[in-house]
Amino acid sequence: MKRSSPKKITILSLAVLVFVLSANVTAQSCPFLPGCLDPTFGTGGKVTIPFPPPADAAPMDIVTLPDGKILELVYRNRLVRLNADGTLDQAFGSAGVAIFPWPATSGLEGYANGYDMRLQNVGGGLRIVVAGNRRLGTERKFVNVLQMGRFMLDGSVDTSFGTNGTLMINAATWSNEMEIQTDGKIVILDGAGIIVRTNVNGSLDTGFGSGGIVNAGFNHDLAIDGNGGILVGDTITTGNGKNTKMLLAIKRYTSSGAADTAFGMAGTATADFSVKSAQGGQLAVDPFGNIVVAGGVVAPGNGQYYFAAARFISNGVADTSFGGTGKVKFVGASGMGPRGVLIQDDGKVVLTGSLNDNYGLVRYNYNGTLDTMFGNGGSVIEDVDLTDRVSTWIIQMEPGCACSKIVMSSVGLGLSFARFTVQ
């Protein structure tokens, strides 16, 4: 979900081009239809937590707990937990907020940031794993290293992980994305395109790649498929001069860290939208083993980014049953980054992020046609906190209805959340 490290922060300062089509400004007649704000969450489906100044309230990553509670990692070192109804969970940390200490174990001066978060099963109990970076050094020279920490569900430090709950890995710089394998091993993609895999306790898994490290060259997103293959997504550039194009792309590695050359074409699957500029490479695997890569592509002539996605079957071949070509693009509103993708249990594809400077969602049926029963003809644009910079999203199993809902978060005047119905 979020979707990445320094790139996640820099998008807060991007100017957003406003391109409003009146048919997409508001959601359909609500509540309780697909794409509506959920009135059982917060106030009318919205929650805002004042964390001044706004830049310090940037949401980094989001997970949901089995009981429906929502856990948000907030820049730099805060965890916020909401009850399933959107109220702050007073039993977590201090009135719903836990600040975790990340001391520099080397003793050098520096600072630390948390960028990614996942839940890990350790001995039958869940733990919170956070990955980010630490800047170490003196006033004249600094170096970034990957830093990880593990916490109990109440927000306290899990001292059994690393050294007093924290460890650093010098072979990587910062976490761009993180996933936890079914066996509890931790897989991290760093900002330089290096994949790091650790054992459950955080020690490097020397059976993966070279001493636990693989240089993939892609650095945008990470996913694990149903066979344990490790997928990495990004954009690549082909051609030159007037013939230059940017493609959304995926590579796959085996569970041992070897490049899977049978995937796509010589190990890489690409989606060509015939554009000179593209951003993203966000990944998701659907219930049928298909792989979706999502991002933004620039419309020729106007410089605006639009949500786009492509789907491949498990071997990296374009799935032409999706949109007729394996690709879809939503041109109804301007979609700024970061952008993401969620997959429903029925295989419907939901593209997420900011549309026209607000919370944005676009849903496609399994066959790639726009789902006109969702929101206003397939899309939702919702103003939650004035200028919204949406950067995390997740499908939540909401215990009150035993149904799936979409929770998203953003930074505007503060940290904000919104929950949308999907069924």
GINOR-V143890 format. One record per residue. N is the residue number from 0. PHI is phi in radians with two decimals (NA if undefined). Layout:
N;PHI
N;PHI
This chain:
0;NA
1;-2.47
2;0.62
3;NA
4;0.45
5;-0.99
6;-1.16
7;-1.11
8;-1.36
9;-1.17
10;-1.19
11;-1.12
12;-1.77
13;-1.26
14;-1.33
15;-1.90
16;-1.37
17;-1.62
18;-2.30
19;-1.74
20;-1.75
21;-1.03
22;-1.21
23;-1.97
24;-1.23
25;-2.18
26;-1.30
27;-1.17
28;-1.00
29;-2.20
30;-1.78
31;1.33
32;-1.55
33;-0.98
34;1.67
35;-1.46
36;-1.08
37;-1.54
38;-1.19
39;-1.47
40;-1.99
41;0.99
42;-1.90
43;1.12
44;1.66
45;-2.19
46;-2.38
47;-2.23
48;-2.02
49;-1.29
50;-2.06
51;-1.29
52;-1.28
53;-0.97
54;-1.03
55;-1.36
56;-1.74
57;-1.07
58;-1.31
59;-1.77
60;-2.79
61;-2.51
62;-2.40
63;-2.07
64;-1.60
65;-0.99
66;-1.54
67;1.59
68;-1.17
69;-2.00
70;-2.03
71;-2.07
72;-1.59
73;-2.03
74;-0.99
75;-1.64
76;-2.52
77;-2.17
78;-2.02
79;-2.08
80;-2.11
81;-1.88
82;-1.19
83;-1.06
84;-1.59
85;1.68
86;-1.36
87;-1.12
88;-1.43
89;-1.14
90;-1.45
91;-1.83
92;0.96
93;-1.93
94;0.99
95;1.74
96;-2.19
97;-2.02
98;-1.78
99;-1.78
100;-1.44
101;-2.12
102;-1.20
103;-1.36
104;-1.18
105;-1.43
106;1.55
107;-1.44
108;-1.27
109;2.89
110;-2.45
111;-2.28
112;-2.32
113;-1.70
114;-2.05
115;-2.35
116;-2.57
117;-2.54
118;-1.69
119;-2.17
120;-1.53
121;-2.14
122;1.06
123;1.55
124;-2.06
125;-1.48
126;-2.22
127;-1.77
128;-1.85
129;-2.07
130;-2.21
131;-2.89
132;-2.57
133;-2.24
134;-1.74
135;-2.04
136;2.48
137;-1.94
138;-1.13
139;-1.73
140;-2.56
141;-2.20
142;-2.44
143;-1.65
144;-2.30
145;-1.25
146;-2.14
147;-2.30
148;-2.53
149;-2.28
150;-2.33
151;-1.33
152;-1.15
153;-1.54
154;1.65
155;-1.36
156;-1.26
157;-1.56
158;-1.25
159;-1.41
160;-1.79
161;1.00
162;-1.85
163;0.96
164;1.63
165;-2.37
166;-2.59
167;-2.22
168;-2.16
169;-1.27
170;-1.31
171;-2.27
172;-1.85
173;-2.80
174;-1.53
175;-1.66
176;-2.66
177;-2.49
178;-2.39
179;-1.96
180;-1.23
181;-1.12
182;-1.54
183;1.59
184;-1.19
185;-1.83
186;-2.03
187;-2.22
188;-1.82
189;-1.70
190;-1.18
191;-1.74
192;1.46
193;-1.70
194;-1.68
195;-2.03
196;-2.15
197;-2.03
198;-1.25
199;-0.99
200;-1.49
201;1.67
202;-1.28
203;-1.04
204;-1.48
205;-1.22
206;-1.48
207;-1.92
208;0.98
209;-1.91
210;1.16
211;1.70
212;-2.19
213;-2.32
214;-1.63
215;-1.54
216;1.44
217;-1.75
218;-2.38
219;-1.55
220;-2.62
221;-2.47
222;-2.63
223;-2.11
224;-1.49
225;-1.16
226;-1.77
227;1.50
228;-1.23
229;-1.81
230;-1.79
231;-2.23
232;-2.11
233;-3.01
234;-2.03
235;-2.26
236;-1.90
237;-2.16
238;1.28
239;-2.68
240;1.05
241;-1.18
242;-1.67
243;-1.20
244;-2.42
245;-1.97
246;-2.08
247;-1.30
248;-2.50
249;-2.39
250;-2.05
251;-2.24
252;-2.12
253;-1.27
254;-1.12
255;-1.59
256;1.71
257;-1.49
258;-1.09
259;-1.59
260;-1.28
261;-1.45
262;-1.54
263;1.04
264;-1.95
265;1.01
266;1.76
267;-2.30
268;-1.87
269;-2.28
270;-2.14
271;-1.77
272;-1.72
273;1.00
274;-2.22
275;-1.51
276;-2.43
277;-2.55
278;-2.33
279;2.09
280;2.04
281;-1.26
282;-2.06
283;-2.69
284;-1.97
285;-1.50
286;-1.12
287;-1.82
288;1.56
289;-1.31
290;-2.00
291;-1.94
292;-2.05
293;-2.29
294;3.14
295;-2.31
296;-2.19
297;-1.48
298;-1.29
299;-0.99
300;1.66
301;-2.05
302;1.26
303;-1.62
304;-1.57
305;-2.10
306;-1.02
307;-2.59
308;-2.69
309;-2.37
310;-2.16
311;-2.16
312;-1.30
313;-1.06
314;-1.61
315;1.57
316;-1.56
317;-0.96
318;-1.61
319;-1.28
320;-1.31
321;-1.73
322;1.24
323;1.50
324;-2.19
325;1.58
326;-2.34
327;-2.39
328;-2.53
329;-1.79
330;-1.88
331;-1.41
332;-2.83
333;-1.38
334;-2.01
335;-1.58
336;-1.42
337;-1.29
338;-2.15
339;-2.45
340;-2.53
341;-2.13
342;-2.04
343;-1.39
344;-1.06
345;-1.54
346;1.54
347;-1.12
348;-1.86
349;-1.99
350;-1.61
351;-2.26
352;2.59
353;-1.88
354;-2.07
355;0.86
356;1.24
357;-2.34
358;-1.00
359;-2.34
360;-2.45
361;-2.38
362;-2.10
363;-2.02
364;-1.17
365;-1.03
366;-1.49
367;1.59
368;-1.41
369;-1.11
370;-1.44
371;-1.25
372;-1.48
373;-1.81
374;1.01
375;-1.80
376;1.27
377;2.11
378;-2.32
379;-2.29
380;-2.21
381;-2.33
382;-1.46
383;-1.88
384;-2.50
385;1.05
386;-1.39
387;-1.74
388;-2.07
389;-1.29
390;-2.45
391;-2.39
392;-2.80
393;-2.84
394;-1.58
395;-1.92
396;-1.51
397;-1.52
398;-1.15
399;-1.11
400;-2.11
401;0.91
402;-2.36
403;-1.50
404;-2.44
405;-1.86
406;-1.92
407;-2.24
408;-2.45
409;-2.67
410;-2.02
411;-2.35
412;-1.30
413;-2.78
414;-1.45
415;-2.19
416;-2.31
417;-2.50
418;-2.16
419;-2.10
420;-1.36
421;-2.19
422;-2.04
